[in-house]
């Protein structure tokens, strides 16, 4: 009965996965600190959502908000690529792919994920949702 009332009992398996530390292509195996995921800087990826929300009140703020969000995505992808390139050679001996290929995959994976999850999909949904509220 206690588990029914606990917070995690109501979470889906996907939501439970987001509560625990995860590893992806750009993260190191020891769970090293990432300034793009573990600091308030991660909210820069959502700047375009603020710009889209206020598109009709402050239209000049939309383009800079996308500039900030895409800049965050590019910086995070560059960081993921750099993390793979700069890892120890002892870790790469067991890998079947070269370090350059793994770095390219990590950078592309991060850029694609951040671009879709932080910029394109939320911005598109907000734009479609609030485009009908354009009252002059």
N, C-alpha and C positions, 0 to 999 in steps of 0.2 A: 504494500500500500504506500510505503514511503516513496518508492520510485515513481509512482504515478504523479505525485505532487512535486517531484524535483524538476528543475528546469530542463535537464537533459532528456527526461522521459518524453517530452513533447517535441523534441527535435527530430528531423529526418536524418537519415544516415549522412546525407551530403552536408547538412548543417553541422552535424557532429564532427565531420572531417575538418571543417573550417575552424573549429575551436581548438584543434590540436596543431602543433607545429607540423609543417609539411616541407617536403623537399621537392624541388623542381629542377629543371636543367641548369638554371642559373645559380642555385643555392649550393653552398658547400655542404659536404656530408656531415660536418660537425655543427651545423645550425648556426653559422656565423651571422653576426649582426648585419642587416641590410638596411641602409639608410632609406631606401625607396619603399620598403615594406614595414619597417619597424619603427618609424618615426612619423611625426605629423606631416612630413613632406609628402607622404602618400596621398594626402587630400588634394594635392595639386592635380592629380589625375581626374578629379571630379570638378575642376573649375569650369569646364564647358557646361555642366549641368546648371550651375548658377547663371551663367551667361544665357543659356536657353530659357531658363525660367523667367528671366527679366528681359527677354528679347524685345518685347513691344514697349516696355517702359524705358529701357536704356539700350537702344539698338547698337550704339557704338561700343558696348562692352562685349558683344558676342564674339567678334574676331579675336580680341586679346584673350578671352577665356579659352578659346580653342587653341591658341598659340601656347598658352601655359600647359594645357592638358596634353597636347601632342609633344611638347618639350619634355614633359615628365615621362611619357611613354618611350621616347627616344633615349633619354638618359638612363632609364631602367633597363632597356635592352642593351645599351652599351655597357652598363655595369654587369649584366649577366654574361655578356660576351667576355669581358675582361676577367671575371671570376674564373671562367673555364680556362682561358689562356694562361692565367697566372697560377693555376694549381700546380702542386708538386708533380714531378715526373714519376714518382713512385706510384701514384694513383693511376697514372695513364698507362702503365705497363700492361695491365689486365684488360684494357679497353680494346675493342676491335676497330673502332674508328679513330682517325687521327684527331689530335687536339684541335686543329683548325676546323674540321668538320663539326666536331661537337660544339665548338664555340659558335659557329654559324647557326647551328640548330638551336642552341640556347638563346641566341639573340633574336632569331626569327620567331621562336616560340613565345618569348616574352613580349616582343613587339606586337605580334598578332593578338595574343591574349589581352594585353593592356589596351591595344587599340580598339578591340571589339567590346571588351567588358567595361572599360572606363570611359571611352569616348563615343564610339559609333552607336552602340545600342541604346545606352541611356539618353544620349543627346537626341537621337532620332525619335525615341518614344516621347520625350518631353516636348519636342518640336511638334509632333503630330497631335499630342494631347492638347496643347495650349494654342495651336494655330487657330482654332475656332473661337478663341477668346480675344481676338484682335479687335478691340473696340476703340475707335478714335473719338 
